[in-house]
Amino acid sequence: MKYFYAVVHKDADSAFGVAFPDIPGCFSAADEVEQLVPNACEALELWFEDEPEDIAPSSLERVRELVATDLAEGAFLISVPHIRRTGRQVRANISLDRGMLDAIDRAAADRNLTRSAFLADAARNEIEQRRAP
């Protein structure tokens, strides 16, 4: 997993606009601040679908240099996690409390998901809501 920094712009009468200095052509938008990171994660995922090469994210200091004018005009930075999909499923053995496993199975069934799909979605949601270390 890598974290890319994105610059966020907001005009008084518009949605939040998100751009990635490291990834030309990768953009996102959100009406609410709470949707900035999830929407930006989706934009990264879509952009990387057709991108065979691995791109290393720039350091925070480098990104600040690149967007210094934007930051001076009121833009701000967010860190956006990117989990590169490999298309390979791997079996993993985990241990959980029986009550937790029952709750997971009920929640997965309510959503018509397998246990594995539910856990993967839950993990992705948790990772996308956390800030970069």
ABEGO torsion letter per residue (X at the ends): XBBBBBBBBBBAABBBBBBBAABBGBBBBBABAAAAAAAAAAAAAAAAAABABBBBBBBAAAAAAAAAAAAAAGBBBBBBBBBBBAGBBBBBBBBBBAAAAAAAAAAAAAAGBBAAAAAAAAAAAAAAABBBX
